[in-house]
Amino acid sequence: MTVWEAVVLGFVQGATEFLPVSSSGHLVIAQCFLSSCAAASTSALTDATQGLLFEVAVHVATLLSILIVYRARIAALTKGMIARHRDAWAYAGLIVAATMPVVIVGGLAKDRIEALFDNPMVSGVGLLVTGAILWSSRVGIARAARERPVLAAAVLIGLAQVCAVVPGISRSGSTVVAALWLGMYAEEAAAFSFLMAIPAIAGAAVLQIPNLGAVTALDVRPLLVGSVVAALTGVLAIRTFVAMLDKRSFYLFAPYCWLVGGGFLSYLWLR
């Protein structure tokens, strides 16, 4: 992997991890056009070890983006839990409840999920589905009535996150739209979704570590450059995401998903 490829992939990861357009789908597409994958798999780069190491590095970088943007909320939540405040522990419990579905599905169907990345058409179709989900936010955003979900709603948001294991289905888009339909205020829906992402992204990175094997001497420049680009782009993406929610223009990401998904499927068909 060259430094310029790392810049492109880091930018794609940082932007699409948080914007509701699917990071997995875009990485499959980017790697196809960069000719740096053998079968459009996010972990099947020309050098498998460096590819996996790069994937872990950019996941950690995007995790850092969340910690930067939501540092005040995370600090307040942590302080409340240390002080044994009931509200803080209740909110943390909701995040855990929302995270459990993807942990269970990821553990039971890991091989089947990875197999989805072997077919690039899945990403194209997934982006079309994501567009439909985002378009429905026009109605869901008008249902705002509460700041945090009840337990049942948290589990349903977690089930929406499960759908995002399919490449092309946006994690942030599906969870936020689910939260909107369940009556959460837009800003709080975004905060809950991104806080949910902390264990999800960290878990995805940790699960890749055993696959790295013995890391030999590698060029660390692409890893460092890709990580920095992913982290900085991630911060901008989160703030853009929240701003568009506030302006009720979140649904405008839908035509983009339809355009990219449809265009990629057309490319695969004509190739």
Helices and strands as residue ranges (DSSP letters): H 3-18, H 23-34, H 48-69, H 71-82, H 86-108, H 110-116, H 120-135, H 137-140, G 141-143, H 151-163, H 171-181, H 186-208, G 209-212, H 221-246, G 250-252, H 253-270
